[in-house]
Amino acid sequence: MSPSLKAIFRLILFFMQKLSNYCLFLFMLSLLSLYSCANDVVSSKCDALDHYVMIDSSKLDNKVIIIGIDGFRSDAMTQETTPFLYEFSQRNAYVNLSHLTEEDTYSGPNWSSILTGVHYDKHNVTDNSFDGRGFHVFPTLFNYIEQYADLLNTSSIVNWLPINQYVLSQDVDFSINSQLNDSLVLQEASKVLLNDDPHSADVLFLHFDQLDAAGHNFGFSSSVVEYSASLSILDSYVDSLVGIIDNERLSGENWLCIVVSDHGGDGDSHGDYNNVHIRETIFIAEHPSLPFKVNHESNMTDIAPTVLDFVGITSTEFDCKTDGQSVLE
């Protein structure tokens, strides 16, 4: 081969290598782009719209308590094990003992859906790490209250600390960001309700976790002594809290009481959405006189719109984003 041909051949090889490297670069860039899209929270189409908020001033004195009980298998709610909750469910209330979890049955996705009113494919919480959470795009119900009804005092008192750490601490007036057991959650909630300590609570979120711990350690079933005993203790806690609310109602306060869980369980876990004992749990919304929807099959995204409806906040942004609906007529 002549020197000139060798030079041309080397030049062709050089450009082919450069082209190959460039193609590889483009390929890697496209893969990175796909990965980012899969892991970032997609901006809601609702953010591009103009929104407005309407406040029903006749409802701004209304008050709400949300009692969250982690790991409540609904068929364990019986007159023998949970006498108060059984009686409570007979009141004027929306009651669903087949309340549907998210398809992702971890606690993180379900409490996030309860508090935001959107499914986990939107808020992007897919496990208990809360990595990738998108509450800046899909805010919690407390965020709307703080923005548009900031005279309402809001509190969150929880056993499972990640709820406050990752979801609510920036959206409420008062939260306890240290570890509490269930009895201390009850104690702190009672202080807020009875003594206005550290301030009065108009919208209060509570989370009890020891039933879930009993399920993981011994089994999620009413036939398991430890699980049943934990549920009976929680029944007495709910009795105490609703007793306080009933007394406040006698003095003229207008309270909505909600009891809800994030998932059921079977064996010592709650990972299989196809298992009815896992995907179905409890949701009770009680008020002395308001009418509730009938024949409505609730899911986790219905709690947030119910609360905002009751306290008189109508946000077109929230209505555009939410996957749920109020259970109030």
C-alpha positions in Angstrom: 0.0 0.0 0.0 1.4 3.4 -1.0 2.1 6.0 1.7 -0.7 8.2 0.5 -3.2 5.4 0.7 -2.0 4.5 4.2 -2.5 8.1 5.3 -6.0 8.2 3.8 -6.8 4.9 5.5 -5.5 6.1 8.9 -7.6 9.3 8.5 -10.8 7.2 7.7 -10.1 5.0 10.8 -9.6 8.2 13.0 -13.0 9.6 11.9 -14.7 6.3 12.3 -13.5 6.1 15.9 -14.6 9.6 16.6 -18.0 8.9 15.1 -18.3 5.7 17.2 -17.4 7.6 20.4 -20.0 10.3 19.5 -22.7 7.7 18.9 -21.8 6.0 22.1 -22.1 9.3 23.9 -25.5 10.0 22.4 -26.7 6.5 23.4 -25.5 7.0 27.0 -27.1 10.4 27.1 -30.4 9.0 26.0 -30.2 6.2 28.6 -29.5 8.8 31.3 -32.5 10.9 30.1 -34.8 7.9 30.3 -33.5 7.1 33.8 -34.1 10.7 34.9 -37.6 10.7 33.5 -38.5 7.5 35.3 -37.2 8.7 38.6 -38.3 12.4 38.7 -41.7 13.5 39.7 -43.5 14.5 36.5 -44.9 18.1 36.8 -48.6 18.1 36.8 -50.5 19.5 33.8 -52.5 21.4 36.4 -49.6 23.7 37.1 -49.9 25.3 33.7 -53.5 26.4 34.4 -54.8 29.5 36.2 -56.3 28.6 39.5 -58.4 30.2 42.2 -59.5 29.4 45.7 -62.9 29.8 47.3 -63.3 29.9 51.1 -66.7 29.1 52.7 -66.5 31.3 55.8 -69.4 29.4 57.4 -67.1 26.4 57.7 -63.9 28.0 58.9 -64.7 27.2 62.5 -65.1 23.5 61.7 -62.6 21.1 63.2 -61.2 17.7 62.2 -59.3 14.9 63.9 -57.7 12.2 61.8 -56.8 9.1 63.8 -54.4 7.0 61.8 -53.9 3.4 62.9 -51.1 1.6 61.1 -51.7 -2.0 60.0 -55.4 -2.4 60.7 -56.7 -5.6 59.2 -60.4 -4.8 58.8 -61.9 -8.2 59.7 -60.3 -7.8 63.1 -62.7 -5.1 64.0 -65.3 -7.0 66.0 -67.7 -6.2 68.8 -65.6 -8.4 71.1 -62.1 -7.0 70.2 -63.0 -3.4 69.4 -66.3 -2.6 71.3 -65.9 1.1 70.9 -65.0 1.2 67.2 -67.9 -1.3 66.6 -70.3 1.1 68.3 -68.7 4.1 66.6 -69.3 2.6 63.2 -73.0 2.4 64.0 -73.2 6.2 64.4 -74.0 8.6 61.6 -71.0 7.9 59.6 -69.4 6.8 56.3 -68.0 3.3 57.0 -65.9 1.2 54.7 -64.3 -1.9 56.0 -63.1 -2.7 52.4 -61.2 0.6 52.1 -58.6 0.1 49.3 -54.9 0.6 49.8 -52.6 1.8 47.1 -51.3 -1.1 44.9 -47.9 -0.4 46.5 -48.8 -1.6 50.0 -45.9 -0.1 52.0 -46.8 2.4 54.7 -45.0 5.4 53.0 -47.0 5.4 49.8 -50.3 5.0 51.6 -49.9 7.7 54.3 -48.7 10.0 51.5 -51.8 9.2 49.5 -54.0 9.8 52.5 -52.4 13.2 53.2 -52.1 14.4 49.6 -55.3 13.0 47.9 -53.3 11.6 45.0 -52.1 8.1 44.1 -48.5 7.0 44.6 -47.7 7.3 40.8 -48.1 11.1 41.3 -46.6 11.8 44.7 -43.8 9.3 43.8 -43.4 7.8 47.3 -43.0 4.1 46.5 -41.5 2.8 49.7 -40.7 3.8 53.3 -37.6 5.8 52.4 -39.7 8.6 50.8 -37.0 9.1 48.2 -38.2 11.0 45.2 -41.2 12.4 47.1 -43.0 15.1 45.1 -44.9 17.0 47.7 -43.8 20.3 46.0 -46.0 19.3 43.1 -48.7 17.5 45.0 -48.9 19.2 48.4 -50.6 17.8 51.5 -54.0 18.8 52.6 -52.3 20.7 55.5 -50.4 22.8 53.0 -53.7 24.0 51.5 -55.0 24.8 55.0 -51.9 26.7 56.0 -52.0 28.7 52.7 -55.7 29.6 52.6 -57.1 29.2 56.2 -54.0 30.0 58.3 -56.2 30.9 61.3 -56.8 27.2 61.7 -54.3 25.6 64.1 -52.8 22.4 62.7 -51.0 19.6 64.5 -49.4 16.3 63.7 -48.5 13.8 66.5 -47.1 10.5 65.3 -45.5 7.3 66.4 -43.8 6.6 63.0 -41.5 9.6 62.8 -41.0 9.6 59.0 -44.5 11.0 58.5 -43.5 14.2 60.2 -39.9 14.2 59.0 -40.7 13.8 55.3 -44.4 14.8 54.9 -45.9 17.1 57.4 -43.5 19.0 59.6 -43.3 21.9 57.1 -47.0 22.0 56.7 -48.4 22.2 60.2 -48.2 24.7 63.1 -47.1 22.0 65.6 -45.4 18.7 65.3 -43.4 16.5 67.6 -40.2 15.4 65.8 -39.0 12.9 68.4 -39.9 9.2 68.9 -43.2 8.6 70.7 -44.9 5.3 71.5 -48.6 5.0 71.1 -49.5 5.9 74.8 -47.4 9.1 74.4 -49.2 9.9 71.1 -52.5 9.7 73.1 -51.1 11.7 75.9 -49.8 14.5 73.7 -53.0 14.6 71.6 -55.1 14.8 74.8 -53.0 17.8 75.9 -53.6 19.6 72.6 -57.3 18.9 72.7 -58.0 19.5 76.4 -55.5 22.1 77.5 -54.6 24.0 74.3 -51.1 22.9 74.9 -49.0 24.2 73.1 -52.1 25.6 71.3 -55.5 24.5 70.4 -55.9 22.0 67.6 -58.4 22.7 64.8 -57.1 20.1 62.4 -55.2 17.3 64.1 -53.4 14.3 62.5 -52.5 11.3 64.8 -50.6 8.1 63.9 -50.5 5.0 66.1 -48.0 2.3 65.1 -47.9 -0.5 67.7 -50.7 -2.6 66.0 -48.5 -2.8 62.9 -45.5 -3.8 65.1 -47.6 -6.5 66.7 -48.6 -7.8 63.2 -45.0 -7.9 62.0 -43.8 -9.6 65.1 -46.6 -12.1 65.8 -49.0 -12.0 62.8 -51.8 -9.8 61.4 -54.9 -11.7 62.6 -57.6 -11.4 65.3 -56.8 -15.0 66.2 -53.3 -13.9 67.2 -53.4 -12.9 70.9 -50.8 -10.2 70.7 -52.4 -8.5 67.6 -55.8 -8.7 69.2 -54.6 -7.3 72.5 -52.9 -4.4 70.7 -56.1 -3.7 68.8 -58.1 -3.7 72.0 -55.7 -1.1 73.5 -56.0 1.1 70.5 -59.8 0.8 70.7 -59.6 2.3 74.2 -57.4 5.1 72.9 -59.9 5.9 70.2 -62.7 5.8 72.8 -60.8 8.3 74.9 -60.1 10.7 72.0 -63.7 10.6 70.6 -64.9 11.1 74.2 -63.0 14.4 74.3 -64.4 15.4 70.9 -68.0 14.5 72.0 -67.6 16.8 75.0 -66.3 19.6 72.7 -69.3 19.1 70.6 -71.5 19.7 73.6 -69.9 23.1 74.0 -70.8 24.0 70.4 -67.7 22.9 68.4 -68.3 21.2 65.1 -66.0 18.2 64.7 -65.5 15.6 62.0 -63.9 12.4 63.2 -61.9 10.2 60.8 -60.4 6.8 61.6 -58.3 5.3 58.8 -55.5 2.8 58.3 -52.8 2.5 55.7 -53.0 -1.3 55.0 -54.1 -4.6 56.5 -51.9 -7.6 56.7 -51.6 -11.4 56.6 -49.0 -13.6 58.2 -46.3 -11.2 59.4 -46.3 -8.9 56.4 -48.4 -6.7 54.1 -46.6 -6.9 50.8 -49.1 -8.6 48.5 -51.8 -6.3 47.0 -53.6 -9.4 45.6 -54.3 -10.6 49.2 -57.7 -9.2 50.3 -56.6 -9.1 53.9 -53.8 -6.7 52.9 -55.4 -4.4 50.3 -58.6 -3.9 52.3 -58.5 -1.9 55.6 -60.8 0.5 57.5 -62.1 4.1 56.9 -64.7 5.7 59.1 -65.8 9.3 58.8 -68.2 10.3 61.5 -70.3 13.5 62.2 -73.5 13.8 64.2 -75.7 15.2 61.5 -74.0 15.6 58.1 -75.1 13.3 55.2 -72.4 11.0 53.7 -72.2 9.3 50.3 -73.7 5.9 50.0 -72.5 3.1 47.7 -69.1 4.8 47.4 -66.1 2.6 47.3 -63.4 4.7 49.1 -59.6 4.6 48.6 -56.7 6.4 50.2 -57.1 9.5 48.1 -60.6 10.3 49.5 -59.5 11.5 52.9 -57.8 14.8 51.9 -60.8 16.1 49.8 -63.1 15.1 52.6 -61.2 17.2 55.1 -60.8 20.2 52.7 -64.6 20.0 51.9 -65.5 20.0 55.6 -63.3 23.1 56.5 -64.6 25.0 53.5 -61.6 25.2 51.2 -62.3 24.8 47.4 -59.1 25.0 45.4 -59.2 24.5 41.6 -55.6 23.4 41.8 -56.4 20.7 44.3 -59.5 19.6 42.4 -57.4 19.3 39.2 -54.7 17.2 40.9 -56.6 15.0 43.3 -57.6 11.4 42.5 -60.1 11.3 45.3 -63.5 12.7 46.2 -65.1 13.9 49.4 -67.3 11.3 51.1 -69.6 14.1 52.3 -72.7 14.7 50.3 
